[in-house]
């Protein structure tokens, strides 16, 4: 749904809309933060496992890179809460929502790479390098497909529905329909 349609359909003031959007964003981040924290904890424990010293240079490089990506993803997903806290009662909610949304999008991009690296490492160690690379590519394709391509495919039909003119029939003095259809008027919400 476009922001304009959402605003007029809900009859929200801009600050009410910002509050709702921020609450929705935080709810989404709660889901991803938990997953990233579990993945990060898993990666931390790997370094202390008995098999860790037997990893080759590629596996160790994958491990360190993936661990650092998990840290970056966690930082990006927690940044909106820190941003909100530091700008609390500064009348900056719409700005906080815009910046937080971008941080969350960056976090999802980093999370894709973290998941890909984790799968590469685990499958490489357990089944072999070729299998690890294949599994990592599969993970990357699934995440890009579900998180990138699918939303664009879903957005197209929604955009077409919103772009279609909304028509109202003009009723003449004798109750006869006629005249030019009038599009519904939408007010811009900021």
C-alpha positions as CSV (number, residue, x, y, z in Angstrom):
1,X,0.0,0.0,0.0
2,X,1.3,3.4,-0.8
3,X,1.8,5.9,2.0
4,X,-0.7,8.3,0.6
5,X,-3.4,5.6,0.4
6,X,-2.6,4.4,3.9
7,X,-2.8,7.9,5.3
8,X,-6.1,8.8,3.8
9,X,-7.7,5.4,4.5
10,X,-6.7,5.5,8.1
11,X,-7.3,9.2,8.6
12,X,-4.1,9.5,10.5
13,X,-2.2,12.6,11.4
14,X,1.4,12.5,10.2
15,X,2.7,12.0,13.8
16,X,0.2,9.2,14.4
17,X,1.4,7.6,11.2
18,X,5.0,7.9,12.3
19,X,4.2,6.3,15.6
20,X,2.4,3.4,13.9
21,X,5.2,2.9,11.4
22,X,7.8,2.9,14.1
23,X,5.9,0.4,16.2
24,X,5.5,-1.9,13.2
25,X,9.2,-1.6,12.4
26,X,10.2,-2.4,16.0
27,X,7.9,-5.5,15.9
28,X,9.7,-6.6,12.7
29,X,13.1,-6.0,14.2
30,X,12.2,-8.1,17.3
31,X,11.9,-11.1,15.1
32,X,15.2,-10.6,13.2
33,X,17.1,-9.5,16.3
34,X,16.4,-12.8,18.0
35,X,17.5,-14.8,15.0
36,X,20.7,-12.8,14.7
37,X,21.5,-13.1,18.4
38,X,21.0,-16.9,18.2
39,X,23.2,-17.2,15.1
40,X,25.8,-15.0,16.7
41,X,25.9,-17.1,19.9
42,X,26.2,-20.2,17.7
43,X,29.2,-18.7,15.9
44,X,30.9,-17.7,19.1
45,X,30.7,-21.2,20.5
46,X,32.3,-22.7,17.3
47,X,35.7,-21.2,18.1
48,X,35.7,-23.2,21.4
49,X,34.7,-26.5,19.9
50,X,37.3,-29.3,19.7
51,X,37.1,-29.5,15.9
52,X,37.9,-25.7,15.4
53,X,41.7,-26.1,15.3
54,X,41.3,-28.5,12.3
55,X,39.7,-25.9,10.1
56,X,41.7,-24.8,7.0
57,X,42.4,-21.2,6.1
58,X,39.3,-20.8,3.9
59,X,37.1,-22.2,6.7
60,X,38.7,-19.9,9.3
61,X,38.3,-16.9,6.9
62,X,34.7,-17.8,6.4
63,X,34.2,-18.1,10.1
64,X,35.7,-14.7,11.0
65,X,33.9,-13.0,8.1
66,X,30.6,-14.5,9.1
67,X,31.1,-13.7,12.8
68,X,31.8,-10.0,11.9
69,X,28.8,-9.9,9.6
70,X,26.6,-11.2,12.4
71,X,28.0,-8.4,14.7
72,X,27.2,-5.8,12.0
73,X,23.7,-7.2,11.5
74,X,23.0,-7.1,15.2
75,X,24.3,-3.5,15.3
76,X,22.1,-2.5,12.4
77,X,19.0,-4.1,13.9
78,X,19.5,-2.5,17.3
79,X,20.4,0.9,16.0
80,X,16.8,2.1,15.6
81,X,16.2,1.6,19.3
82,X,19.4,3.5,20.1
83,X,18.5,6.3,17.6
84,X,15.0,6.6,19.1
85,X,16.5,6.7,22.6
86,X,19.0,9.4,21.7
87,X,16.4,11.5,19.9
88,X,13.5,10.9,22.4
89,X,11.2,13.9,22.7
90,X,13.1,15.8,20.1
91,X,10.1,15.9,17.7
92,X,12.1,13.8,15.3
93,X,9.8,10.7,15.0
94,X,9.3,10.9,11.1
95,X,13.1,11.2,10.7
96,X,13.7,8.4,13.1
97,X,11.3,6.2,11.2
98,X,12.9,6.9,7.8
99,X,16.5,6.3,9.1
100,X,15.4,3.2,11.1
101,X,13.8,1.8,8.0
102,X,17.0,2.2,6.0
103,X,19.0,0.7,8.9
104,X,16.7,-2.3,8.9
105,X,17.0,-2.7,5.2
106,X,20.8,-2.7,5.4
107,X,20.6,-5.1,8.3
108,X,18.6,-7.5,6.1
109,X,21.2,-7.3,3.4
110,X,24.0,-8.1,5.9
111,X,21.9,-10.9,7.4
112,X,21.6,-12.5,3.9
113,X,25.4,-12.6,3.8
114,X,25.6,-13.8,7.4
115,X,23.2,-16.7,6.7
116,X,25.1,-17.5,3.5
117,X,28.4,-17.5,5.3
118,X,27.1,-19.7,8.1
119,X,25.7,-22.3,5.7
120,X,28.9,-22.2,3.7
121,X,31.0,-22.9,6.8
122,X,28.8,-25.6,8.3
123,X,28.3,-27.5,5.1
124,X,31.9,-27.1,4.1
125,X,33.1,-28.6,7.4
126,X,30.5,-31.4,7.4
127,X,30.2,-32.4,3.8
128,X,32.9,-30.7,1.7
129,X,33.8,-27.5,-0.1
130,X,31.8,-28.1,-3.3
131,X,28.7,-29.0,-1.2
132,X,29.3,-25.9,1.0
133,X,29.5,-23.6,-2.0
134,X,26.3,-25.1,-3.5
135,X,24.4,-24.8,-0.2
136,X,25.6,-21.2,0.2
137,X,24.5,-20.2,-3.3
138,X,21.2,-21.9,-2.6
139,X,20.8,-20.0,0.7
140,X,21.7,-16.7,-1.1
141,X,19.2,-17.3,-3.9
142,X,16.4,-18.3,-1.4
143,X,16.9,-15.2,0.7
144,X,17.2,-12.8,-2.3
145,X,14.1,-14.4,-3.8
146,X,12.0,-14.2,-0.7
147,X,13.2,-10.9,0.7
148,X,13.9,-9.1,-2.6
149,X,12.1,-10.5,-5.6
150,X,8.9,-11.6,-3.9
151,X,8.1,-8.2,-2.4
152,X,8.6,-6.6,-5.9
153,X,6.3,-9.1,-7.5
154,X,3.6,-8.5,-4.8
155,X,4.0,-4.7,-5.1
156,X,3.3,-4.6,-8.8
157,X,-0.4,-5.8,-8.6
158,X,-0.9,-3.6,-5.5
159,X,0.5,-0.6,-7.4
160,X,-1.8,-1.3,-10.4
161,X,-4.8,-1.5,-8.2
162,X,-3.9,1.8,-6.5
163,X,-3.1,3.5,-9.8
164,X,-6.4,2.5,-11.4
165,X,-8.8,5.4,-11.4
166,X,-11.4,5.2,-8.7
167,X,-14.7,6.3,-10.4
168,X,-17.8,7.6,-9.0
169,X,-20.9,7.8,-11.2
170,X,-22.5,11.2,-11.4
171,X,-26.1,11.1,-10.6
172,X,-28.1,13.8,-12.5
173,X,-31.2,15.7,-11.3
174,X,-33.7,13.1,-12.3
175,X,-31.7,10.3,-10.6
176,X,-30.2,9.3,-14.0
177,X,-26.5,8.2,-14.0
178,X,-24.4,10.1,-16.4
179,X,-21.6,12.6,-16.8
180,X,-17.9,12.1,-16.6
181,X,-16.6,9.9,-13.8
182,X,-14.7,11.8,-11.1
183,X,-11.6,10.3,-9.6
184,X,-11.5,10.1,-5.8
185,X,-9.4,12.8,-4.3
186,X,-6.4,11.9,-2.2
187,X,-4.7,14.3,0.1
188,X,-0.9,14.0,0.5
189,X,0.2,12.8,3.9
190,X,3.7,13.7,5.1
